[in-house]
Amino acid sequence: MIPLEHFDASQISPGGPDAPDLSSYGKRFLAEGDSWFTIGSLHLLKSANLLQEMAFSQRNVAVNCAAPGDQLVRMVEHVRDSRFLELLRGRTARFWDGILLSAGGNDLIGAIATPASVAGVAVPLERRLLRSAAEWGGVGEGPARYVSDTGWSTFADYLRANFDQLIAFREAGPSAGQPIFMHTYAVPTPRPAGAGIGGAWLMPSLLAYAIPAGEWRSVAALFIKRLAALLAAIAADSARYPNVHAFDTSSVALVAALEGASGESGDWVNEIHLTHGGCRKLARPWSVAIEAAF
């Protein structure tokens, strides 16, 4: 298998003397997404992403527009991610054999972080994903007792609406109808392990809602499974989202991080990012699925 070659979008300047020649590659991908396509750690030797670990039977290339922390809404707003939209349907757009997309994870983390109240005013359940202690359901509901179903419905509508916009942008350029390949996410262990600055991503939200520590991983698993089901449903809706493919990472066995670990643990370099080995475990079968789709 031949590792996927990739260039940052900033290197693709029309007519520029240093712009790479992409004509000799078998498949040319435009990549956009969050930190699973960029850096997962400030420690450069430990930082890993899926693009680094993808490999195919032929020499392929990706032009990467991803940025850490990107949410899907930022990917489809011209002002916030002009490079991606310019290369997809702008003046410098070109034909891409496919689009590689890492999206939904940061949107989910951001939505989970919505507080129960702002300036003393309660945030309605339909505008947040977690329930406060007084709103918890019965013990028999399992981890779902902590989750706002009306909030999840709002989140799902938001994600679908942004995919609508992404499809519209794809159809407006020379790559109309070309496949979009996205992945689901592995289940993280909420724990005090940030990227080197600031704190963790999930743990502060669970603490703010007083969710018992023994339930953290099951709550994280529930959210990741719901997101996976949502992305799978989007890919299955070929009338609304034509030629979209979702690779289900749940079929790949990863070593979970230990609860409470503050650094690298299992296949995880920190709370929500994988090590090189973890990325490889997901990227290689995803590469096979992408190649099979062609």
Secondary structure, 3 states (H helix, E strand, C coil): CEECEEEEHHHCCCCCCCCCCCCCCCCEEEEEECHHHCCCCCCCCCCCCHHHHCEECCCCEEEECCCCCCCHHHHCCCCCCHHHHHHHHCCCCCCCCEEEEECCHHHHHHHHCCCCEECCEECCHHHCCECCHHHCCCHHHHHHHHECHHHHHHHHHHHHHHHHHHHHHHHCCCCCCCCEEEECCCCCCCCCCCCCCCCCCCHHHHHHCCCCHHHHHHHHHHHHHHHHHHHHHHHHCCCCCCCEEEECHHHCCCCCCCCCCCCCECCECCCCCECHHHHHHHHHHHHHHHHHHC
